[in-house]
């Protein structure tokens, strides 16, 4: 007996012969296919066609409403979220507006300061405007916090003369005491923007008012003077730091760097010795400037000793440290030592950079490395 079978996996009909009718039951194997017998061109064939009530169709029809409903629900949820986001976006400015409009002559100082802090994160202009409102409503008496916020806003705007007047008003009219929190933010902005004149002026002003500097004050000023190579101000600030018994490692690094750049190598070594005497623990930057101070003047034995001390202190030297040594050996035309340092890089897991190769080339040209 020969029949056409529908292969579900291939999705096509195939002609099969020699299948017993007792063993072949298409309704059992292919329950979703209905078989009809018909005559076509004189041949007796079995033509299979998909039944309208097939299992697959029933499953698909059963899932279709659920899929449509699920998609419709997702769309609705997205629309609801979009509407909610728009509502929230409208409400946020409204809340701020209500909070500001609620402030009046009868509002407490704490509430006013809370609003001022919030405005300080948004806009310097709005901060200063609200500060003036507080002043007109008598909310600034002994209110040092409000003055600090206003001074920070003025510092960011670099309105130094206005800030100077505000400090005078803070002391004379509002009976507030100035402290390190008043001057450090002003010095910070000056240090960031390289304003040596006003940075120095704020430092002198705080000293005149009896405010003692802290480590942050000294660090910011020394960084400012290092960038501008202002040796006299750096020396004055450094000596003042030691008189206050402060230990700012960045100040020592700045002094060593300034002296080394100026070719005052003996002065650089004095600062290194002062560090040991003052028992200041070096950081990575400080180790590097010490290494550079000795390498620049050709004292490579001392430089190697610094590198050894650095490793013993638990600080892993970076490529800058080895570049400094290579440059130093190039200056004194010590070819073997420079090559030895260069070959060590691979062993210790450091990759040579542009400065490394430039130092080797310069040493080769200048000292026949």
Short mmCIF file of the C-alpha atoms (twelve columns), coordinates in Angstrom:
data_MODEL
# 
_entry.id   MODEL 
# 
loop_
_atom_site.group_PDB 
_atom_site.id 
_atom_site.type_symbol 
_atom_site.label_atom_id 
_atom_site.label_alt_id 
_atom_site.label_comp_id 
_atom_site.label_asym_id 
_atom_site.label_seq_id 
_atom_site.Cartn_x 
_atom_site.Cartn_y 
_atom_site.Cartn_z 
_atom_site.pdbx_PDB_model_num 
ATOM 1   C CA . UNK A 1   0.000  0.000  0.000   1 
ATOM 2   C CA . UNK A 2   1.414  3.408  -0.985  1 
ATOM 3   C CA . UNK A 3   0.595  6.711  0.664   1 
ATOM 4   C CA . UNK A 4   1.647  10.342 0.828   1 
ATOM 5   C CA . UNK A 5   2.916  11.272 4.266   1 
ATOM 6   C CA . UNK A 6   3.280  14.800 5.610   1 
ATOM 7   C CA . UNK A 7   6.656  15.286 7.303   1 
ATOM 8   C CA . UNK A 8   6.101  17.730 10.151  1 
ATOM 9   C CA . UNK A 9   9.803  18.540 10.636  1 
ATOM 10  C CA . UNK A 10  10.435 19.177 6.926   1 
ATOM 11  C CA . UNK A 11  7.043  20.739 6.285   1 
ATOM 12  C CA . UNK A 12  6.459  18.770 3.041   1 
ATOM 13  C CA . UNK A 13  4.726  15.653 1.635   1 
ATOM 14  C CA . UNK A 14  6.680  12.506 0.782   1 
ATOM 15  C CA . UNK A 15  5.591  9.388  -1.130  1 
ATOM 16  C CA . UNK A 16  5.999  6.150  0.855   1 
ATOM 17  C CA . UNK A 17  5.196  2.635  -0.375  1 
ATOM 18  C CA . UNK A 18  4.809  -0.721 1.326   1 
ATOM 19  C CA . UNK A 19  3.133  0.516  4.489   1 
ATOM 20  C CA . UNK A 20  0.472  -1.715 5.912   1 
ATOM 21  C CA . UNK A 21  -2.845 -0.049 6.558   1 
ATOM 22  C CA . UNK A 22  -3.064 -1.848 9.863   1 
ATOM 23  C CA . UNK A 23  0.182  -0.269 11.016  1 
ATOM 24  C CA . UNK A 24  -0.360 3.141  9.511   1 
ATOM 25  C CA . UNK A 25  -2.924 5.362  11.107  1 
ATOM 26  C CA . UNK A 26  -2.451 8.995  10.094  1 
ATOM 27  C CA . UNK A 27  -5.006 10.150 12.636  1 
ATOM 28  C CA . UNK A 28  -2.900 8.704  15.425  1 
ATOM 29  C CA . UNK A 29  0.506  9.921  14.268  1 
ATOM 30  C CA . UNK A 30  -0.678 13.207 12.843  1 
ATOM 31  C CA . UNK A 31  -3.681 14.063 14.916  1 
ATOM 32  C CA . UNK A 32  -3.801 17.564 13.469  1 
ATOM 33  C CA . UNK A 33  -4.115 16.240 9.858   1 
ATOM 34  C CA . UNK A 34  -7.331 14.985 8.301   1 
ATOM 35  C CA . UNK A 35  -6.974 12.424 5.461   1 
ATOM 36  C CA . UNK A 36  -9.368 12.165 2.486   1 
ATOM 37  C CA . UNK A 37  -9.233 9.711  -0.428  1 
ATOM 38  C CA . UNK A 38  -9.869 10.979 -3.954  1 
ATOM 39  C CA . UNK A 39  -9.292 9.979  -7.570  1 
ATOM 40  C CA . UNK A 40  -7.005 12.155 -9.631  1 
ATOM 41  C CA . UNK A 41  -5.981 11.378 -13.238 1 
ATOM 42  C CA . UNK A 42  -6.876 7.729  -12.814 1 
ATOM 43  C CA . UNK A 43  -4.509 7.206  -9.900  1 
ATOM 44  C CA . UNK A 44  -5.617 6.306  -6.419  1 
ATOM 45  C CA . UNK A 45  -3.807 8.694  -4.076  1 
ATOM 46  C CA . UNK A 46  -4.242 9.975  -0.520  1 
ATOM 47  C CA . UNK A 47  -4.328 13.722 -0.322  1 
ATOM 48  C CA . UNK A 48  -3.699 15.219 3.126   1 
ATOM 49  C CA . UNK A 49  -4.845 18.647 4.083   1 
ATOM 50  C CA . UNK A 50  -4.785 20.578 7.299   1 
ATOM 51  C CA . UNK A 51  -7.976 20.422 9.253   1 
ATOM 52  C CA . UNK A 52  -9.633 23.646 10.333  1 
ATOM 53  C CA . UNK A 53  -9.906 22.144 13.775  1 
ATOM 54  C CA . UNK A 54  -6.287 21.051 14.027  1 
ATOM 55  C CA . UNK A 55  -4.395 21.021 17.291  1 
ATOM 56  C CA . UNK A 56  -1.925 23.660 16.144  1 
ATOM 57  C CA . UNK A 57  -4.663 25.991 15.050  1 
ATOM 58  C CA . UNK A 58  -6.485 25.518 18.329  1 
ATOM 59  C CA . UNK A 59  -3.327 26.325 20.287  1 
ATOM 60  C CA . UNK A 60  -2.587 29.384 18.169  1 
ATOM 61  C CA . UNK A 61  -6.152 30.609 18.428  1 
ATOM 62  C CA . UNK A 62  -6.072 30.043 22.167  1 
ATOM 63  C CA . UNK A 63  -2.874 32.083 22.600  1 
ATOM 64  C CA . UNK A 64  -3.795 34.900 20.246  1 
ATOM 65  C CA . UNK A 65  -6.250 36.703 22.545  1 
ATOM 66  C CA . UNK A 66  -3.743 36.494 25.411  1 
ATOM 67  C CA . UNK A 67  -0.954 37.966 23.268  1 
ATOM 68  C CA . UNK A 68  -3.169 40.778 22.063  1 
ATOM 69  C CA . UNK A 69  -4.312 41.498 25.596  1 
ATOM 70  C CA . UNK A 70  -0.734 41.422 26.894  1 
ATOM 71  C CA . UNK A 71  0.470  43.853 24.242  1 
ATOM 72  C CA . UNK A 72  -2.456 46.144 24.901  1 
ATOM 73  C CA . UNK A 73  -1.661 46.107 28.628  1 
ATOM 74  C CA . UNK A 74  2.000  46.930 27.965  1 
ATOM 75  C CA . UNK A 75  1.040  49.874 25.787  1 
ATOM 76  C CA . UNK A 76  -1.348 51.118 28.454  1 
ATOM 77  C CA . UNK A 77  1.302  50.806 31.142  1 
ATOM 78  C CA . UNK A 78  3.819  52.735 29.030  1 
ATOM 79  C CA . UNK A 79  1.280  55.463 28.414  1 
ATOM 80  C CA . UNK A 80  0.567  55.647 32.128  1 
ATOM 81  C CA . UNK A 81  4.294  55.922 32.891  1 
ATOM 82  C CA . UNK A 82  4.728  58.677 30.317  1 
ATOM 83  C CA . UNK A 83  1.786  60.568 31.740  1 
ATOM 84  C CA . UNK A 84  3.141  60.111 35.272  1 
ATOM 85  C CA . UNK A 85  6.608  61.305 34.239  1 
ATOM 86  C CA . UNK A 86  5.101  64.404 32.704  1 
ATOM 87  C CA . UNK A 87  3.117  65.040 35.854  1 
ATOM 88  C CA . UNK A 88  6.193  64.568 38.057  1 
ATOM 89  C CA . UNK A 89  8.226  66.814 35.784  1 
ATOM 90  C CA . UNK A 90  5.648  69.551 36.233  1 
ATOM 91  C CA . UNK A 91  5.400  69.091 39.971  1 
ATOM 92  C CA . UNK A 92  9.124  69.454 40.819  1 
ATOM 93  C CA . UNK A 93  9.462  73.124 39.819  1 
ATOM 94  C CA . UNK A 94  6.093  73.801 41.411  1 
ATOM 95  C CA . UNK A 95  7.303  72.442 44.749  1 
ATOM 96  C CA . UNK A 96  10.394 74.639 44.653  1 
ATOM 97  C CA . UNK A 97  8.294  77.655 43.787  1 
ATOM 98  C CA . UNK A 98  5.949  76.963 46.675  1 
ATOM 99  C CA . UNK A 99  8.905  76.513 49.048  1 
ATOM 100 C CA . UNK A 100 10.363 79.888 48.050  1 
ATOM 101 C CA . UNK A 101 7.029  81.681 48.126  1 
ATOM 102 C CA . UNK A 102 6.372  80.308 51.598  1 
ATOM 103 C CA . UNK A 103 9.430  82.114 52.981  1 
ATOM 104 C CA . UNK A 104 8.560  85.422 54.562  1 
ATOM 105 C CA . UNK A 105 9.409  87.703 57.488  1 
ATOM 106 C CA . UNK A 106 7.968  85.185 59.930  1 
ATOM 107 C CA . UNK A 107 9.913  82.191 58.587  1 
ATOM 108 C CA . UNK A 108 12.538 80.675 60.847  1 
ATOM 109 C CA . UNK A 109 16.271 80.926 60.248  1 
ATOM 110 C CA . UNK A 110 16.608 77.156 59.908  1 
ATOM 111 C CA . UNK A 111 13.998 77.058 57.161  1 
ATOM 112 C CA . UNK A 112 15.688 79.928 55.334  1 
ATOM 113 C CA . UNK A 113 19.076 78.230 55.569  1 
ATOM 114 C CA . UNK A 114 17.566 74.994 54.276  1 
ATOM 115 C CA . UNK A 115 16.233 76.773 51.199  1 
ATOM 116 C CA . UNK A 116 19.553 78.565 50.728  1 
ATOM 117 C CA . UNK A 117 21.439 75.245 50.794  1 
ATOM 118 C CA . UNK A 118 19.090 73.836 48.185  1 
ATOM 119 C CA . UNK A 119 19.563 76.862 45.951  1 
ATOM 120 C CA . UNK A 120 23.350 76.647 46.345  1 
ATOM 121 C CA . UNK A 121 23.220 73.330 44.475  1 
ATOM 122 C CA . UNK A 122 21.188 74.835 41.646  1 
ATOM 123 C CA . UNK A 123 22.348 78.359 40.871  1 
ATOM 124 C CA . UNK A 124 24.797 80.883 42.317  1 
ATOM 125 C CA . UNK A 125 22.623 83.743 41.126  1 
ATOM 126 C CA . UNK A 126 19.515 82.399 42.851  1 
ATOM 127 C CA . UNK A 127 21.562 81.733 45.973  1 
ATOM 128 C CA . UNK A 128 22.718 85.334 46.154  1 
ATOM 129 C CA . UNK A 129 19.230 86.682 45.396  1 
ATOM 130 C CA . UNK A 130 17.705 84.662 48.211  1 
ATOM 131 C CA . UNK A 131 20.568 85.696 50.497  1 
ATOM 132 C CA . UNK A 132 19.589 89.326 49.904  1 
ATOM 133 C CA . UNK A 133 15.975 88.471 50.741  1 
ATOM 134 C CA . UNK A 134 17.144 86.933 53.991  1 
ATOM 135 C CA . UNK A 135 19.119 90.082 54.724  1 
ATOM 136 C CA . UNK A 136 16.096 92.316 54.130  1 
ATOM 137 C CA . UNK A 137 14.027 90.121 56.474  1 
ATOM 138 C CA . UNK A 138 16.645 90.182 59.225  1 
ATOM 139 C CA . UNK A 139 17.681 86.516 58.990  1 
ATOM 140 C CA . UNK A 140 21.457 87.001 58.921  1 
ATOM 141 C CA . UNK A 141 22.238 88.039 62.484  1 
ATOM 142 C CA . UNK A 142 24.800 85.552 63.837  1 
ATOM 143 C CA . UNK A 143 23.986 83.347 60.851  1 
ATOM 144 C CA . UNK A 144 27.488 82.328 59.759  1 
ATOM 145 C CA . UNK A 145 26.187 79.387 57.698  1 
ATOM 146 C CA . UNK A 146 24.284 81.689 55.356  1 
ATOM 147 C CA . UNK A 147 27.342 83.894 54.867  1 
ATOM 148 C CA . UNK A 148 29.518 80.873 54.072  1 
ATOM 149 C CA . UNK A 149 27.108 79.749 51.352  1 
ATOM 150 C CA . UNK A 150 26.967 83.237 49.863  1 
ATOM 151 C CA . UNK A 151 30.770 83.541 49.922  1 
ATOM 152 C CA . UNK A 152 31.155 80.237 48.086  1 
ATOM 153 C CA . UNK A 153 28.766 81.449 45.408  1 
ATOM 154 C CA . UNK A 154 30.753 84.682 45.051  1 
ATOM 155 C CA . UNK A 155 34.011 82.714 44.866  1 
ATOM 156 C CA . UNK A 156 32.721 80.584 42.011  1 
ATOM 157 C CA . UNK A 157 31.735 83.787 40.220  1 
ATOM 158 C CA . UNK A 158 35.135 85.296 41.134  1 
ATOM 159 C CA . UNK A 159 33.504 88.403 42.564  1 
ATOM 160 C CA . UNK A 160 36.365 88.947 44.983  1 
ATOM 161 C CA . UNK A 161 35.685 92.561 45.940  1 
ATOM 162 C CA . UNK A 162 32.096 91.750 46.777  1 
ATOM 163 C CA . UNK A 163 33.268 88.764 48.830  1 
ATOM 164 C CA . UNK A 164 35.674 91.014 50.710  1 
ATOM 165 C CA . UNK A 165 32.850 93.433 51.556  1 
ATOM 166 C CA . UNK A 166 30.630 90.555 52.639  1 
ATOM 167 C CA . UNK A 167 33.233 89.318 55.127  1 
ATOM 168 C CA . UNK A 168 33.451 92.815 56.580  1 
ATOM 169 C CA . UNK A 169 29.655 92.939 56.854  1 
ATOM 170 C CA . UNK A 170 29.608 89.470 58.372  1 
ATOM 171 C CA . UNK A 171 31.834 90.585 61.232  1 
ATOM 172 C CA . UNK A 172 30.708 94.163 61.842  1 
ATOM 173 C CA . UNK A 173 26.953 94.044 61.178  1 
ATOM 174 C CA . UNK A 174 25.858 90.441 61.639  1 
ATOM 175 C CA . UNK A 175 28.128 89.711 64.612  1 
ATOM 176 C CA . UNK A 176 29.497 86.501 63.083  1 
ATOM 177 C CA . UNK A 177 32.918 85.024 63.697  1 
ATOM 178 C CA . UNK A 178 35.054 84.155 60.703  1 
ATOM 179 C CA . UNK A 179 36.803 80.789 60.650  1 
ATOM 180 C CA . UNK A 180 38.688 78.433 58.373  1 
ATOM 181 C CA . UNK A 181 35.426 77.467 56.630  1 
ATOM 182 C CA . UNK A 182 35.109 81.034 55.403  1 
ATOM 183 C CA . UNK A 183 38.575 81.341 53.851  1 
ATOM 184 C CA . UNK A 184 39.410 77.840 52.602  1 
ATOM 185 C CA . UNK A 185 36.694 77.817 49.890  1 
ATOM 186 C CA . UNK A 186 37.977 81.178 48.641  1 
ATOM 187 C CA . UNK A 187 41.582 79.944 48.545  1 
ATOM 188 C CA . UNK A 188 40.448 76.713 46.884  1 
ATOM 189 C CA . UNK A 189 38.947 78.554 43.908  1 
ATOM 190 C CA . UNK A 190 42.047 80.749 43.600  1 
ATOM 191 C CA . UNK A 191 44.305 77.680 43.617  1 
ATOM 192 C CA . UNK A 192 42.193 75.932 40.991  1 
ATOM 193 C CA . UNK A 193 42.163 78.943 38.688  1 
ATOM 194 C CA . UNK A 194 45.737 80.054 39.293  1 
ATOM 195 C CA . UNK A 195 44.858 83.387 40.887  1 
ATOM 196 C CA . UNK A 196 48.004 84.047 42.927  1 
ATOM 197 C CA . UNK A 197 47.176 87.617 43.936  1 
ATOM 198 C CA . UNK A 198 43.795 86.921 45.496  1 
ATOM 199 C CA . UNK A 199 44.906 83.589 46.915  1 
ATOM 200 C CA . UNK A 200 47.710 85.347 48.770  1 
ATOM 201 C CA . UNK A 201 45.374 88.152 49.807  1 
ATOM 202 C CA . UNK A 202 42.867 85.750 51.357  1 
ATOM 203 C CA . UNK A 203 45.663 83.957 53.177  1 
ATOM 204 C CA . UNK A 204 46.976 87.204 54.651  1 
ATOM 205 C CA . UNK A 205 43.437 88.278 55.555  1 
ATOM 206 C CA . UNK A 206 42.778 85.117 57.521  1 
ATOM 207 C CA . UNK A 207 46.060 85.512 59.389  1 
ATOM 208 C CA . UNK A 208 45.236 89.129 60.224  1 
ATOM 209 C CA . UNK A 209 41.881 88.043 61.647  1 
ATOM 210 C CA . UNK A 210 43.533 85.434 63.832  1 
ATOM 211 C CA . UNK A 211 42.375 82.395 61.859  1 
ATOM 212 C CA . UNK A 212 44.993 79.643 61.847  1 
ATOM 213 C CA . UNK A 213 45.540 77.680 58.627  1 
ATOM 214 C CA . UNK A 214 45.169 73.922 58.466  1 
ATOM 215 C CA . UNK A 215 46.817 71.290 56.272  1 
ATOM 216 C CA . UNK A 216 44.306 71.892 53.468  1 
ATOM 217 C CA . UNK A 217 45.056 75.623 53.449  1 
ATOM 218 C CA . UNK A 218 48.801 75.037 53.172  1 
ATOM 219 C CA . UNK A 219 48.413 72.344 50.526  1 
ATOM 220 C CA . UNK A 220 46.249 74.546 48.284  1 
ATOM 221 C CA . UNK A 221 48.568 77.533 48.587  1 
ATOM 222 C CA . UNK A 222 51.742 75.536 47.956  1 
ATOM 223 C CA . UNK A 223 50.179 73.969 44.886  1 
ATOM 224 C CA . UNK A 224 49.271 77.462 43.668  1 
ATOM 225 C CA . UNK A 225 52.807 78.777 44.215  1 
ATOM 226 C CA . UNK A 226 54.359 75.711 42.596  1 
ATOM 227 C CA . UNK A 227 52.320 76.235 39.426  1 
ATOM 228 C CA . UNK A 228 53.285 79.902 39.296  1 
ATOM 229 C CA . UNK A 229 56.901 79.262 40.433  1 
ATOM 230 C CA . UNK A 230 56.471 81.930 43.112  1 
ATOM 231 C CA . UNK A 231 59.503 81.089 45.239  1 
ATOM 232 C CA . UNK A 232 59.212 83.869 47.818  1 
ATOM 233 C CA . UNK A 233 55.568 83.180 48.679  1 
ATOM 234 C CA . UNK A 234 56.238 79.444 48.744  1 
ATOM 235 C CA . UNK A 235 59.111 79.881 51.201  1 
ATOM 236 C CA . UNK A 236 57.020 82.157 53.426  1 
ATOM 237 C CA . UNK A 237 54.063 79.755 53.474  1 
ATOM 238 C CA . UNK A 238 56.337 76.770 54.080  1 
ATOM 239 C CA . UNK A 239 58.067 78.409 57.051  1 
ATOM 240 C CA . UNK A 240 54.686 79.454 58.451  1 
ATOM 241 C CA . UNK A 241 53.474 75.861 58.153  1 
ATOM 242 C CA . UNK A 242 56.371 74.605 60.228  1 
ATOM 243 C CA . UNK A 243 55.817 77.328 62.833  1 
ATOM 244 C CA . UNK A 244 52.243 76.055 63.259  1 
ATOM 245 C CA . UNK A 245 53.672 72.510 63.532  1 
ATOM 246 C CA . UNK A 246 51.608 71.330 60.582  1 
ATOM 247 C CA . UNK A 247 52.763 68.395 58.461  1 
ATOM 248 C CA . UNK A 248 51.609 68.766 54.883  1 
ATOM 249 C CA . UNK A 249 53.528 66.334 52.689  1 
ATOM 250 C CA . UNK A 250 52.411 68.185 49.548  1 
ATOM 251 C CA . UNK A 251 54.068 71.343 50.852  1 
ATOM 252 C CA . UNK A 252 57.423 69.542 51.091  1 
ATOM 253 C CA . UNK A 253 56.933 68.174 47.575  1 
ATOM 254 C CA . UNK A 254 56.163 71.631 46.214  1 
ATOM 255 C CA . UNK A 255 59.250 73.169 47.821  1 
ATOM 256 C CA . UNK A 256 61.514 70.414 46.470  1 
ATOM 257 C CA . UNK A 257 60.006 70.857 43.004  1 
ATOM 258 C CA . UNK A 258 60.379 74.648 43.009  1 
ATOM 259 C CA . UNK A 259 64.001 74.486 44.175  1 
ATOM 260 C CA . UNK A 260 64.848 71.759 41.641  1 
ATOM 261 C CA . UNK A 261 63.322 73.741 38.778  1 
ATOM 262 C CA . UNK A 262 65.292 76.786 39.869  1 
ATOM 263 C CA . UNK A 263 68.516 74.787 39.956  1 
ATOM 264 C CA . UNK A 264 68.813 75.249 43.725  1 
ATOM 265 C CA . UNK A 265 69.701 71.628 44.352  1 
ATOM 266 C CA . UNK A 266 71.272 72.240 47.744  1 
ATOM 267 C CA . UNK A 267 67.986 73.790 48.888  1 
ATOM 268 C CA . UNK A 268 66.121 70.756 47.571  1 
ATOM 269 C CA . UNK A 269 68.301 68.470 49.652  1 
ATOM 270 C CA . UNK A 270 67.696 70.652 52.704  1 
ATOM 271 C CA . UNK A 271 63.950 70.128 52.343  1 
ATOM 272 C CA . UNK A 272 64.493 66.369 52.004  1 
ATOM 273 C CA . UNK A 273 66.495 66.399 55.221  1 
ATOM 274 C CA . UNK A 274 63.804 68.523 56.907  1 
ATOM 275 C CA . UNK A 275 61.238 65.904 55.985  1 
ATOM 276 C CA . UNK A 276 63.217 63.243 57.786  1 
ATOM 277 C CA . UNK A 277 63.745 65.504 60.770  1 
ATOM 278 C CA . UNK A 278 60.034 66.407 60.925  1 
ATOM 279 C CA . UNK A 279 59.137 62.716 60.540  1 
ATOM 280 C CA . UNK A 280 56.903 63.332 57.545  1 
ATOM 281 C CA . UNK A 281 55.913 60.136 55.732  1 
ATOM 282 C CA . UNK A 282 56.419 60.540 51.962  1 
ATOM 283 C CA . UNK A 283 53.725 59.626 49.467  1 
ATOM 284 C CA . UNK A 284 54.283 58.544 45.862  1 
ATOM 285 C CA . UNK A 285 54.526 62.100 44.560  1 
ATOM 286 C CA . UNK A 286 57.052 63.032 47.226  1 
ATOM 287 C CA . UNK A 287 59.256 60.032 46.479  1 
ATOM 288 C CA . UNK A 288 59.254 61.004 42.805  1 
ATOM 289 C CA . UNK A 289 60.273 64.622 43.437  1 
ATOM 290 C CA . UNK A 290 63.089 63.452 45.717  1 
ATOM 291 C CA . UNK A 291 64.236 61.068 42.999  1 
ATOM 292 C CA . UNK A 292 64.132 63.860 40.445  1 
ATOM 293 C CA . UNK A 293 66.051 66.256 42.698  1 
ATOM 294 C CA . UNK A 294 69.030 63.900 42.839  1 
ATOM 295 C CA . UNK A 295 68.791 62.745 39.212  1 
ATOM 296 C CA . UNK A 296 68.767 66.293 37.853  1 
ATOM 297 C CA . UNK A 297 72.068 67.106 39.540  1 
ATOM 298 C CA . UNK A 298 73.687 63.815 38.533  1 
ATOM 299 C CA . UNK A 299 73.703 62.224 41.991  1 
ATOM 300 C CA . UNK A 300 72.541 58.836 40.786  1 
ATOM 301 C CA . UNK A 301 73.807 56.899 43.793  1 
ATOM 302 C CA . UNK A 302 71.547 58.983 46.018  1 
ATOM 303 C CA . UNK A 303 68.746 58.587 43.480  1 
ATOM 304 C CA . UNK A 304 69.147 54.803 43.519  1 
ATOM 305 C CA . UNK A 305 69.040 54.930 47.329  1 
ATOM 306 C CA . UNK A 306 65.757 56.878 47.152  1 
ATOM 307 C CA . UNK A 307 64.311 54.250 44.813  1 
ATOM 308 C CA . UNK A 308 65.367 51.500 47.199  1 
ATOM 309 C CA . UNK A 309 63.828 53.326 50.180  1 
ATOM 310 C CA . UNK A 310 60.659 53.820 48.182  1 
ATOM 311 C CA . UNK A 311 60.352 50.086 47.547  1 
ATOM 312 C CA . UNK A 312 61.148 49.274 51.181  1 
ATOM 313 C CA . UNK A 313 58.371 51.661 52.247  1 
ATOM 314 C CA . UNK A 314 55.905 49.499 50.325  1 
ATOM 315 C CA . UNK A 315 55.358 51.877 47.403  1 
ATOM 316 C CA . UNK A 316 55.824 50.302 43.979  1 
ATOM 317 C CA . UNK A 317 57.727 52.622 41.630  1 
ATOM 318 C CA . UNK A 318 55.913 53.486 38.410  1 
ATOM 319 C CA . UNK A 319 57.318 54.183 34.956  1 
ATOM 320 C CA . UNK A 320 57.933 57.824 35.942  1 
ATOM 321 C CA . UNK A 321 60.467 56.749 38.567  1 
ATOM 322 C CA . UNK A 322 62.475 54.680 36.096  1 
ATOM 323 C CA . UNK A 323 62.223 57.355 33.408  1 
ATOM 324 C CA . UNK A 324 63.739 59.785 35.907  1 
ATOM 325 C CA . UNK A 325 66.671 57.455 36.515  1 
ATOM 326 C CA . UNK A 326 67.217 56.878 32.787  1 
ATOM 327 C CA . UNK A 327 67.244 60.642 32.233  1 
ATOM 328 C CA . UNK A 328 69.710 61.074 35.084  1 
ATOM 329 C CA . UNK A 329 72.093 58.461 33.730  1 
ATOM 330 C CA . UNK A 330 71.796 60.036 30.297  1 
ATOM 331 C CA . UNK A 331 72.891 63.377 31.742  1 
ATOM 332 C CA . UNK A 332 76.108 61.885 33.089  1 
ATOM 333 C CA . UNK A 333 76.605 59.720 29.957  1 
ATOM 334 C CA . UNK A 334 76.460 56.432 31.828  1 
ATOM 335 C CA . UNK A 335 75.389 54.166 28.963  1 
ATOM 336 C CA . UNK A 336 75.537 50.852 30.778  1 
ATOM 337 C CA . UNK A 337 73.469 52.031 33.743  1 
ATOM 338 C CA . UNK A 338 70.803 53.586 31.512  1 
ATOM 339 C CA . UNK A 339 70.524 50.406 29.438  1 
ATOM 340 C CA . UNK A 340 70.366 48.328 32.599  1 
ATOM 341 C CA . UNK A 341 67.437 50.378 33.924  1 
ATOM 342 C CA . UNK A 342 65.696 50.095 30.558  1 
ATOM 343 C CA . UNK A 343 66.111 46.311 30.512  1 
ATOM 344 C CA . UNK A 344 64.711 46.027 34.039  1 
ATOM 345 C CA . UNK A 345 61.346 47.419 32.941  1 
ATOM 346 C CA . UNK A 346 60.192 44.190 31.323  1 
ATOM 347 C CA . UNK A 347 61.261 42.127 34.324  1 
ATOM 348 C CA . UNK A 348 59.236 44.232 36.765  1 
ATOM 349 C CA . UNK A 349 56.190 44.391 34.491  1 
ATOM 350 C CA . UNK A 350 56.404 48.019 33.344  1 
ATOM 351 C CA . UNK A 351 55.874 49.086 29.739  1 
ATOM 352 C CA . UNK A 352 58.150 51.816 28.340  1 
ATOM 353 C CA . UNK A 353 56.297 54.939 27.259  1 
ATOM 354 C CA . UNK A 354 57.134 57.850 24.991  1 
ATOM 355 C CA . UNK A 355 59.212 59.549 27.682  1 
ATOM 356 C CA . UNK A 356 61.272 56.384 28.171  1 
ATOM 357 C CA . UNK A 357 62.254 56.174 24.524  1 
ATOM 358 C CA . UNK A 358 62.845 59.906 24.275  1 
ATOM 359 C CA . UNK A 359 65.173 59.774 27.289  1 
ATOM 360 C CA . UNK A 360 67.075 56.869 25.748  1 
ATOM 361 C CA . UNK A 361 67.414 58.683 22.412  1 
ATOM 362 C CA . UNK A 362 68.505 61.942 24.034  1 
ATOM 363 C CA . UNK A 363 71.018 60.039 26.123  1 
ATOM 364 C CA . UNK A 364 72.276 58.237 23.038  1 
ATOM 365 C CA . UNK A 365 72.704 61.477 21.094  1 
ATOM 366 C CA . UNK A 366 74.228 63.398 23.980  1 
ATOM 367 C CA . UNK A 367 76.272 60.707 25.638  1 
ATOM 368 C CA . UNK A 368 76.607 58.010 22.971  1 
ATOM 369 C CA . UNK A 369 74.451 55.456 24.783  1 
# 
